[in-house]
Amino acid sequence: MEQNENLMEKIVSLCKRRGFVYPGSEIYGGLAGFWDYGPLGVELRNNIKDWWWQKFVTNREDMYGVSAAIIMASRAWEASGHVAGFSDPLVECEKCHKRFREDQTDGVCPECKGKLSSARQFNMMFKTQTGAVEDSSATVYLRPETAQGIFVNFKNILDSYHPKLPFGIAQIGKAFRNEITPRDWLFRSREFEQMEIEYFVKEEEWQDNFENLRNEVKNYLEEVGVETSKISELEVAGDDLAHYSKRTIDFEFDYPFGKKELCGLAYRTNFDLSQHSEFSGKDLNYFDEQTGEKFIPHVIEPSLGVDRLVLAILTSAYIEDELGGEPRSYLKFNYKMAPIKVAVFPLLKNKPELVEKAREVYRTLKKEIGAVAFDDNGNIGKRYRRQDEIGTPYCVTIDFDTLGENPDLLDTVTVRDRDTGEQQRMKTGELVEFFKNKIS
């Protein structure tokens, strides 16, 4: 356990130091449960989301994307059951008055060992108002999940595109939960991002579609660099299923703080559409032109949290080894996920001819690849270590041979591999194709 806690501390420290993740509102002492992503963290998150969108939406013919508003009509959350039932048991210490989730205590206060109050239900939705008058009719909520924004747009997609079953509606967006005790860094926070699909099917076809999406989720996790040996599937028992679910599989990951849910796959039946049809008074039936039947489709939901996935990828990628007789730590991102694909160096920063040529190579690669950095800070060894630590797969060094000191090596550069430290000479004209092949 101590070793795992130490690993978590190392990852958190690296991410703060190198610009992946910062504490939210840090200059004001921070705000529990909120995190800000720095330049590298933004790129990593974008890579995760872009690959998900490409795999599950762009590359398929049966998916439609939406981006629903964060704030929805309150009746939508009454229909979904969140207003009445989206709560956790809260207890309060009678001595220090701190509050905790009941299932995260052992009967006494984790802080001061004081006596805890009886549990009461605490609704985790953030409440706010719309309009200029503060009354009950103006009460709205920040969405606690993105799924309902998909369900309330089901009729819009039917009317706009007339899709044939089965088909899915996908969304990436922020969600908010007023967690009683946010913990474990990015794992349980009050603001987070979800990638979700509601895949609409005929009731008799749900099992085949469930298995298909199950395999697609597993493939995606492997493709983005989650260590497969640390993933396990938990078949959620009947008593633990959500009220809308007939079957749910949790994909769990072995985080440094224990095995916890990474993402889920749920068969939600036709609960949500039926509820919204009843509460809104709108007909949300699907008309099957082949059979002439009208019915409310059933739905399979793969749901992935971006932030939990960031943490799982960081945990999978963090490596400690020895290179050149010295210990090092680095992030072994695969090429698709790496925030920076290539770093370009001049061998010496005080030699204008080297810097000019390095800038030329950098501009060419930047234009063609995008995620390229220019680094001339410190000696070459420190630059390699810095790029290793942020997970850059390749470093390109422009030296005097590039400029023709050795005529046989004119216009060639050194390309260094992050994982092995091995270097090879390559012509500058071959670099773009070499790195583009790594992306594909």
C-alpha positions in Angstrom: 0.0 0.0 0.0 2.8 2.4 0.9 4.5 1.7 -2.5 1.2 2.5 -4.3 0.7 5.7 -2.3 4.3 6.7 -3.3 3.5 6.0 -6.9 0.4 8.2 -6.7 2.5 11.0 -5.1 5.1 10.7 -7.9 2.4 11.0 -10.7 0.6 13.9 -9.0 4.0 15.7 -8.5 5.1 15.1 -12.2 1.8 16.4 -13.5 1.9 19.6 -11.4 5.6 20.2 -12.3 5.3 19.6 -16.0 2.0 21.2 -16.7 -0.5 18.4 -16.9 -2.8 19.1 -14.0 -2.9 22.0 -11.4 -5.1 22.4 -8.3 -8.2 24.5 -9.1 -8.0 28.1 -7.8 -4.5 27.3 -6.5 -3.5 30.9 -5.7 -6.5 31.2 -3.4 -5.6 28.0 -1.5 -7.4 25.6 -3.9 -11.0 24.4 -4.0 -11.7 20.7 -3.1 -12.9 18.6 -6.0 -11.8 20.9 -8.8 -8.8 20.6 -11.0 -7.3 22.7 -13.8 -5.6 21.1 -16.8 -2.3 22.8 -18.1 -1.0 22.7 -21.6 0.1 19.1 -21.7 -3.0 17.9 -19.8 -5.3 19.7 -22.3 -3.5 17.9 -25.2 -3.7 14.5 -23.5 -7.5 15.0 -22.9 -8.0 16.2 -26.5 -6.2 13.1 -27.8 -8.4 10.9 -25.6 -11.6 12.5 -26.8 -10.6 12.8 -30.4 -9.7 9.1 -30.6 -13.0 8.2 -29.0 -15.0 10.4 -31.3 -13.2 9.1 -34.4 -13.7 5.4 -33.3 -17.3 5.6 -32.1 -18.7 8.4 -34.3 -16.7 9.5 -37.3 -15.8 6.0 -38.5 -19.3 4.6 -38.1 -22.5 5.1 -40.1 -24.9 4.6 -37.2 -23.8 7.3 -34.8 -25.0 10.9 -34.5 -23.3 13.5 -32.4 -24.9 16.1 -30.1 -23.7 18.7 -27.6 -26.6 19.4 -25.2 -26.8 22.3 -22.8 -25.3 21.8 -19.3 -28.5 23.2 -17.7 -31.8 21.6 -18.6 -35.4 22.0 -17.6 -35.9 20.8 -14.0 -38.7 18.4 -15.2 -36.1 16.4 -17.1 -34.3 15.6 -13.8 -37.6 14.7 -12.2 -38.3 12.3 -15.0 -34.9 10.7 -14.8 -35.2 10.2 -11.0 -32.4 12.5 -10.1 -34.4 15.0 -8.1 -35.9 12.3 -5.8 -33.1 9.8 -5.7 -29.7 11.1 -6.7 -28.2 11.1 -3.2 -25.6 9.6 -0.9 -25.8 8.9 2.9 -24.2 11.8 4.8 -22.9 11.7 8.3 -21.5 14.6 10.4 -19.0 14.4 13.2 -20.5 15.8 16.4 -17.0 17.0 17.6 -15.3 18.6 14.5 -18.5 19.0 12.4 -16.9 17.7 9.3 -19.1 15.7 6.9 -18.4 12.4 5.2 -20.2 9.7 3.2 -21.3 7.0 5.5 -19.8 4.2 3.5 -16.4 5.9 3.8 -16.2 5.7 7.5 -15.9 2.9 10.1 -18.4 4.3 12.5 -16.1 7.1 13.8 -14.9 10.3 12.4 -11.9 9.7 10.1 -10.4 13.0 11.2 -10.7 13.2 15.0 -12.3 9.9 15.9 -15.4 11.7 17.2 -18.9 10.3 17.2 -20.9 10.5 14.0 -24.5 11.5 13.6 -27.1 9.3 12.1 -27.0 9.2 8.3 -29.3 11.5 6.2 -29.6 11.6 2.4 -27.7 14.3 0.6 -28.7 15.1 -3.0 -25.5 15.6 -5.0 -26.9 17.9 -7.7 -25.7 21.5 -7.9 -28.7 23.8 -7.7 -28.9 27.3 -9.2 -31.5 29.7 -10.6 -32.4 31.0 -14.1 -33.9 34.4 -14.8 -34.2 37.5 -12.6 -36.7 36.2 -10.0 -35.5 33.7 -7.4 -38.4 31.4 -6.8 -39.0 27.7 -7.1 -40.0 27.9 -10.7 -36.5 29.3 -11.5 -34.7 26.4 -9.9 -32.4 24.5 -12.2 -29.5 22.1 -11.8 -26.1 21.6 -13.3 -26.3 18.3 -15.0 -25.0 15.3 -12.9 -24.6 13.2 -16.1 -24.6 13.8 -19.9 -27.0 11.0 -20.7 -30.2 12.9 -20.2 -29.2 15.5 -22.7 -29.1 12.7 -25.3 -32.5 11.3 -24.4 -34.2 14.7 -24.6 -32.8 15.1 -28.1 -33.9 11.6 -29.3 -37.0 13.1 -31.1 -34.9 15.8 -32.7 -32.6 13.2 -34.2 -35.5 11.2 -35.4 -37.1 14.2 -37.1 -33.9 15.5 -38.6 -32.2 12.3 -39.8 -34.9 9.5 -39.8 -32.3 6.9 -38.7 -32.9 3.2 -38.8 -32.5 1.0 -35.7 -30.0 0.3 -34.3 -28.3 3.7 -34.1 -26.6 5.7 -31.4 -26.4 9.3 -30.2 -23.0 10.3 -28.8 -21.9 13.2 -26.6 -18.8 14.5 -24.9 -19.4 17.0 -22.1 -19.0 18.3 -18.6 -21.0 17.0 -15.7 -21.1 18.1 -12.0 -21.7 16.3 -8.8 -21.5 17.9 -5.3 -19.5 15.0 -3.9 -19.5 14.9 -0.1 -15.9 13.9 0.1 -14.0 14.3 -3.3 -10.9 12.1 -3.2 -8.1 10.3 -5.0 -7.1 13.3 -7.2 -8.8 13.1 -10.6 -10.8 10.0 -9.7 -13.7 11.5 -7.8 -14.1 15.3 -8.4 -17.0 17.7 -8.4 -16.5 18.7 -12.1 -15.6 16.1 -14.7 -16.1 15.2 -18.3 -17.9 12.2 -19.8 -17.9 10.5 -23.2 -21.3 8.7 -23.6 -23.3 6.9 -26.2 -27.0 5.9 -26.0 -27.3 3.1 -28.5 -31.0 2.5 -29.4 -32.0 -1.0 -30.3 -35.0 -3.3 -30.5 -35.6 -5.1 -27.2 -35.0 -8.5 -28.7 -31.6 -7.4 -30.1 -30.1 -5.8 -26.9 -27.8 -8.7 -26.0 -25.9 -8.8 -29.3 -25.5 -5.1 -29.3 -24.4 -5.2 -25.7 -21.6 -7.6 -26.6 -20.5 -5.7 -29.6 -20.2 -2.5 -27.6 -18.5 -4.4 -24.8 -15.7 -5.4 -27.2 -15.5 -1.9 -28.7 -14.9 -0.4 -25.3 -12.2 -3.0 -24.5 -10.5 -2.2 -27.8 -10.7 1.5 -27.2 -9.1 1.2 -23.7 -6.2 -0.8 -25.1 -5.8 1.6 -28.1 -5.4 4.7 -25.8 -2.8 3.0 -23.7 -4.5 1.6 -20.6 -2.6 -1.4 -19.3 -4.9 -4.3 -20.1 -3.5 -6.5 -17.3 -4.9 -3.9 -14.8 -8.4 -4.0 -16.3 -11.1 -6.3 -15.0 -14.8 -6.6 -15.6 -17.3 -6.6 -12.8 -20.8 -7.9 -13.5 -22.9 -5.7 -11.2 -25.2 -7.8 -9.0 -29.0 -7.4 -9.2 -29.3 -5.6 -5.8 -26.6 -3.1 -6.8 -27.9 -2.2 -10.2 -29.2 1.3 -10.8 -32.9 1.7 -11.0 -32.9 2.0 -14.8 -30.5 -0.9 -15.5 -31.3 -4.5 -16.3 -27.6 -5.4 -16.8 -24.4 -3.4 -16.1 -20.7 -4.3 -16.5 -18.2 -2.0 -14.7 -14.7 -2.0 -16.3 -12.5 -1.6 -13.2 -8.8 -0.5 -13.2 -6.2 -1.2 -10.7 -5.3 2.4 -9.6 -2.6 3.1 -7.1 -5.3 3.5 -4.4 -7.1 0.2 -5.3 -9.4 -1.4 -7.9 -12.0 1.1 -8.9 -14.5 1.7 -11.7 -13.0 3.2 -14.8 -16.0 3.1 -17.1 -19.3 1.3 -17.5 -21.6 -0.5 -19.9 -25.3 -0.5 -19.0 -28.5 -1.9 -20.6 -30.9 0.8 -19.6 -34.0 -0.9 -21.1 -36.5 1.8 -22.3 -36.7 3.5 -18.9 -35.4 6.9 -19.8 -37.3 7.5 -23.0 -40.5 6.2 -21.3 -40.1 8.6 -18.4 -39.4 11.6 -20.6 -42.4 10.7 -22.8 -44.6 10.6 -19.7 -43.3 13.7 -18.1 -43.1 15.9 -21.2 -46.3 14.6 -22.9 -44.3 14.1 -26.1 -44.5 11.0 -28.3 -41.0 9.4 -28.2 -42.0 6.3 -30.1 -39.9 5.0 -33.0 -41.9 4.0 -36.1 -40.6 0.9 -37.9 -41.4 1.4 -41.5 -40.8 -2.3 -42.3 -43.2 -3.7 -39.7 -45.5 -0.7 -39.2 -44.9 -1.0 -35.4 -44.5 1.9 -33.0 -42.5 1.4 -29.9 -40.0 3.0 -27.5 -36.5 1.6 -28.2 -34.3 0.1 -25.6 -30.8 1.4 -25.1 -27.3 0.3 -24.4 -25.0 2.9 -22.8 -21.2 2.8 -22.8 -20.1 5.6 -20.5 -16.4 6.7 -20.0 -15.1 9.4 -17.8 -12.3 11.4 -19.4 -10.7 12.3 -16.1 -10.6 8.8 -14.8 -9.2 7.7 -18.1 -6.5 10.3 -17.9 -5.5 8.9 -14.5 -5.5 5.3 -15.8 -3.4 6.2 -18.8 -0.9 8.1 -16.6 -0.7 5.2 -14.2 -0.2 2.8 -17.1 2.4 5.0 -18.8 4.5 5.9 -15.7 7.8 3.9 -15.9 11.0 4.0 -13.7 14.1 2.4 -15.2 17.8 3.1 -15.8 19.3 4.6 -18.9 23.0 5.2 -19.5 23.7 4.1 -16.0 21.4 6.7 -14.4 17.8 6.3 -13.0 15.0 8.0 -14.8 11.2 8.2 -14.8 9.2 8.7 -17.9 5.8 8.5 -19.4 5.5 5.7 -22.0 2.5 7.1 -23.9 1.7 5.5 -27.2 2.2 7.8 -30.1 -1.5 8.7 -30.6 -1.9 9.8 -27.0 1.4 11.6 -26.4 0.7 15.4 -25.9 3.9 16.2 -27.8 4.9 13.8 -30.6 8.3 15.2 -31.4 10.7 17.7 -29.8 13.3 19.5 -31.9 16.7 20.7 -30.4 19.6 22.7 -31.6 22.7 21.0 -30.1 23.8 24.3 -28.7 21.6 27.3 -28.1 24.4 29.9 -28.5 25.2 28.9 -32.1 22.9 30.9 -34.4 23.5 28.6 -37.3 22.3 25.6 -35.3 19.3 27.5 -33.9 18.3 28.7 -37.4 18.4 25.2 -38.9 16.6 23.7 -35.9 13.9 26.4 -36.3 13.5 25.5 -39.9 13.1 21.8 -39.1 10.7 22.6 -36.3 8.5 24.8 -38.5 8.3 22.0 -41.2 7.3 19.4 -38.6 5.0 21.7 -36.8 3.1 22.4 -40.0 2.7 18.8 -41.0 2.3 17.1 -37.6 1.1 19.8 -35.2 2.1 18.4 -31.8 5.8 19.4 -32.0 7.9 21.3 -29.5 11.1 23.4 -29.8 13.4 23.0 -26.8 16.8 24.7 -26.2 16.6 25.0 -22.5 19.6 23.5 -20.7 22.1 20.9 -22.0 21.1 18.1 -24.3 21.0 15.5 -21.5 18.6 17.6 -19.5 16.4 18.2 -22.5 16.2 14.4 -23.2 15.2 13.8 -19.5 12.6 16.5 -19.6 11.0 15.2 -22.8 11.1 11.6 -21.5 9.3 12.8 -18.4 6.4 14.4 -20.3 6.2 11.3 -22.6 7.6 12.7 -26.0 8.3 9.6 -28.1 11.0 11.2 -30.3 13.6 13.9 -30.1 15.3 15.4 -33.2 18.7 17.1 -32.7 20.3 19.4 -35.2 24.1 19.3 -34.8 27.2 20.5 -36.8 27.0 17.4 -39.0 23.6 18.6 -40.1 25.3 21.8 -41.4 27.9 19.8 -43.3 30.9 19.5 -40.9 30.9 15.9 -42.1 29.9 16.2 -45.8 28.5 12.7 -45.8 26.0 13.7 -43.1 24.9 17.0 -44.5 21.2 17.7 -43.9 20.8 14.7 -41.6 19.7 14.8 -38.0 19.8 12.6 -34.9 16.4 11.0 -34.1 16.3 9.6 -30.5 13.8 7.0 -29.3 12.3 7.7 -25.9 11.9 4.2 -24.7 15.3 2.8 -25.6 17.4 5.9 -25.9 18.7 4.6 -29.2 19.7 7.2 -31.9 19.7 7.1 -35.6 20.7 9.5 -38.4 18.0 10.5 -40.8 17.7 12.9 -43.6 15.6 15.9 -42.8 13.4 15.3 -45.9 12.4 11.9 -44.5 11.2 13.1 -41.1 7.6 14.1 -42.0 6.9 10.7 -43.6 8.6 8.9 -40.7 6.5 10.5 -38.0 3.3 10.5 -40.0 3.6 6.7 -40.3 3.8 6.5 -36.5 0.4 8.3 -36.3 -1.4 6.0 -38.7 
